[in-house]
Amino acid sequence: MIKKKLVKKQRQNRPIPYWIRMRTDNTIRYNAKRRHWRRTKLGF
């Protein structure tokens, strides 16, 4: 079960796709929920 959570967090931790930036006319520039493995821990 914990591996599934880790995989989900790994998927979430990526930059936003380029085409979304184009679609929103560059209003969303980066993924605000990006997590660095050393700075922020997951808490489980």
C-alpha positions in Angstrom: 0.0 0.0 0.0 2.8 2.4 0.8 4.5 1.7 -2.5 1.3 2.8 -4.3 1.3 6.1 -2.4 5.0 6.6 -3.3 4.2 6.0 -6.9 1.4 8.4 -6.9 3.6 11.1 -5.3 6.2 10.4 -7.9 3.7 10.9 -10.7 2.5 14.2 -9.1 6.0 15.5 -8.8 6.6 16.6 -12.3 6.5 19.9 -14.2 3.3 20.9 -16.0 3.0 19.8 -19.6 4.0 22.4 -22.2 0.7 22.3 -24.0 -1.2 23.3 -20.8 1.0 26.4 -20.7 0.0 27.2 -24.2 -3.7 26.5 -23.5 -3.8 28.8 -20.5 -1.9 31.5 -22.4 1.0 31.2 -20.0 -1.0 32.1 -16.9 0.2 28.9 -15.2 4.0 29.0 -15.5 5.0 26.2 -13.1 3.7 23.4 -10.9 3.1 25.0 -7.5 2.9 21.6 -5.8 6.4 20.5 -6.9 8.2 18.7 -4.1 11.9 18.2 -3.5 12.9 14.9 -2.0 15.3 16.5 0.5 13.5 19.7 1.5 10.0 18.4 2.0 9.2 15.0 3.3 5.9 13.2 2.6 5.0 12.5 6.2 4.3 8.7 6.2 
